[in-house]
Amino acid sequence: MKKIFINIILFFLVSTNSNAHISHYKNFKKIEMEIFRNNELIGYNYYFFKTKNGEVQVTNQTKITVKLLGTTIFDIEGYGEEKYKNNKLISFYSKTKQNKKEKFVNLEINKENNKFIIQGSSYSGEASEDNIIGNWWNHKILQAESQISPVSGSIKEQVITFIAKEKIELYGKSYETEHFKLKSKNQSLPDNKKLNFDIWFDKNTGLIIKVKYSRMGEWEYRLKSFE
């Protein structure tokens, strides 16, 4: 099956105007995703939306626990907060505890040069405002050339490829989706640093329906509900 690069296919699927994305999501109250490993429910990823004084705030809560023979082998709990004004990201904050290790991101826009100033557990410095926070609520991730890790602040260049149109059924609902592959642009990175995701996007709702990847098992983020 022929693969088409995202900058071509998305011309037909979604608006290339980044402003349209946030205007769309401000009408949502919450998005709930459940997280599975090897088809076993292990956690959740919730997003809450609030609009106040011209700003759109997106709050993210994540909890994952993986056990083996009754012993916890992987545990992560995180909180994040994105703020948008005039349809542009102006700040992002996150705090994550992963296997008792603290990770964080503090990001603000520098209004003088329109660049992000990042202080993170893996990266501190400037970044282009064209970067997107790598969260699954925002389908703009399927247009971006690079993303900022919501956990550590690291910047990762990416390549998106269209795979096929596919019908997805989740929690009793049916979606007509577009299936994409998101991979790291730099394929010389260590495997544990590479981006390698399959993403299913529903243009009718404007939501990412499912995300799948392999790393110490088969992982899936599944859209459970939204309002």
Buried (B, 14 or more C-beta within 10 A) or exposed (E): EEEEEBEEBBEEBBBEEBEBBBEBBBEBEBBBBBBBBEEEEBBBBBBBBEEEEEBBBBBBEBBBEBEEEEEEEBBBBBBBBBBBBEBEBBBBBBBBBBEEEEBBBBBBBEEEEEBBBBEBBBBEEEBEBEBBBBBBBBBBBBBBBBBBBBBBBBBBBBBBBBBEEEEBEBEEEEBEBBBBBBBBEEEEEEEEEBBBBBBBBBBEBBBBBBBBBEEEBEBBBBBBEBE
